[in-house]
Amino acid sequence: MQEECLDTFSCGWSKSGGNTMKRFAVLPILFACVAGCGSGSEDSTIDPDKLAVAGQNLVPSSEIPKPCGKSGLTSNDSVSVSERFEVRTGPNSTAPRLKNEKASEIFGETQYHVVDNSTELAVLCRDKDWSEVQIVEPDWLRDVRGWIPSKIVREIKTDAGGRRVFASEDFLWDKDSSRYKSEIVTAVNRISRDNARCLKIDPTSMAKSGSKSKPGKPVFYVTCNTSGDAFNVWFEPGDVKQGRSFAATQNINQSAAVAICEQAAKNAATHPSTVEFSKFTDLSFHPSASGRSRVLSTFQAKNAFNLELSYRISCLFDGGELIETLISEDI
């Protein structure tokens, strides 16, 4: 509901594309009334310091939307779009489409920049009919800016912690996933909040897992990205109702992983007592943001013919659990 303006202020706001811009207030240039002024005041002189205090709660001038385009206002909203659209070079439907120079060079024919529900955008200028936007995600297209119809602009919401709040419109639904829209959206938002390592989620990566799903019991996954390390998080539609936590899996520490991997080598050897496991020269330890870690090393052991051979070993851990051991002869 609109609040009434005080007599000493002029208040303004702008609505465009269904979104309310920030309200702003401007002090009168010449007159202001601070505490103590009026017919009973002993000193009616305006105190500049008091005037400054009176204006402390105003929106900073740097945040007040400024005119842009033909009839728009500057904005810094994070948005996506409700439908696929080829970006224009100007704020009208007859403006040329924005050419994708790199894609055109690769494919040998003219390609244009397109935004869809997988694209995250920053609004630079917004008016009733058209909005100038810049691509934020995918990050390799951040230099791309152009115009799209304001009617297809869709706000991206964030929670108190700054995490994106995903909506049904962010996903690509198919016959397997569309039956569980509500459960999937809720699960992905829970993953975003619970998993501290899942800094970015690509909602369009959501799909049914072919390897983990069973008849009547589908399993879905979504891809997280953090500092260039991408990993999947799997979930079932009922996980949220069952109170599952999606907190990040903690990596096993290196010394424990090496000890377990050495024991795996001994368990696989014909003569375990002859195993000489390399803990320094050939050893490497690779933890990932998913909570999985891999140990790579070599060892020597005698075979059934009492010949000493060299082997390579790879041990994969999910958290603290050894889930895969690969051993091959080092030729």
Order of alpha helices (4+ residues) and beta strands (2+ residues): beta-beta-beta-beta-alpha-beta-beta-beta-beta-alpha-beta-beta-beta-beta-beta-beta-beta-alpha-beta-beta-beta-alpha-beta-beta-beta-beta-beta
